[in-house]
């Protein structure tokens, strides 16, 4: 087949939130766009906790709440600091008239998004693997699949955290163990009325747990639990470097977390429906690759667009995909697909919350990583021991208890270590609030 007969305006690689948002933006502008997904359908290989956020989703699908397969609207966030057999739980609950987020199951939600994109004119090529990019005179002009070559003016890479295609053309290097977390998740079936009772919510309401410590104590890792209509999603993510250093497997940590006295009653008598694992970019701003070149742009997880502190990923994916799509439409209108023309994508990202937020937390992972054992191990346990002391009644004067508790900091840890912890915390606060 001749090149011109096998050519479209844009090819988007990856059928997740970033790729779909990009493709639908381009299709709505009347351009020809093909969305290539290696799975059976969009969402079949995607893994997350998880929740999608209302405002950014509306930017791409304004009426999504009418037809999208949503699980529960979030009304409560809980932060659980786990000790060995105790826990301190902080809760924030508010019933928003306009929900901030919804729990979803990606296999259902991504498939719905791809179907909506198809209605807008996006051509879906599912169960298709892109082997490499076609480059001519320094510009990306198409893709090679296992079937044949396809040509286009612009390729958008939304092919996930590994993005071998971005690596092929030198936009990114090899991932290091400290740059990614391995997340494991189980979906556990429970009757809706049991979920409502255990999480103190109504049938359309949901709760999110963010979990610190416990079996992950001393490691750079966090756990999560999300309520769905008739199931809960529970899992955790730990950086690969920590797993290697501690010689532990993530599913072993998840099994331990599920038996903790704070967590076990929430999932009691549940039926395991699904187990999955997935790599998550953890490097933040400092690990963002080159985002554009002649004839190519990178968005979503492939661009390391994840805000670890706020558990945000799908919103960064959708908005970065939308911005890449808008840039592609402008470039197509001008007939200019050079690196200079696509630099607009970088400029739009710099002006958006995406790069601004990533830059705000650019020192977060390095700062926490240096003191992970303390910030995510020692101090959560100390908070639990404080409340154990504070709530106990044993005829010992309260002042004596307070003095004894304060003394434990100096008997359990060296003064030099306490100063290192304090200095690391000050640096993190300085980088977030002042810099």
Secondary structure, 3 states (H helix, E strand, C coil): CCHHHHEEEEEEECCCHHHHHHHHHHHHCCCCEEEEECCCCCCCCCCCCCEEEHHHHHHHCCCHHHHCCCCEEEEEEEEEEECCCCEEEEEEECCCCCCCEEECCHHHHHHHHHHHHHHCCCEEEECCCEEEEEEECCEEEEEEECCCEEEEEEEEECCCCCCHHHHHCCCCCCCCHHHEEEEEEEEEECCHHHHHHHHCCCCCEEEEEEEEEHHHCCCCEEEEEEECCCEEEEEEEEEHHHHHHHCCCHHHHHHHHHCCCCCHHHHCCCEEEEEEEEEEECCHHHHCCCCEECCEEECHHHHCCCECCCCECHHHHHHHHHHHHHHHHHHHHHCCCCHHHHHHHHHHHHHCHHHHHHHHCCCHHHHHHHCHHHHHHHHHHHHHHHHHHHHCCCCCCHHHHHHHHHHHHHHHCCHHHHHHHHHHHHHHHHHHHCC
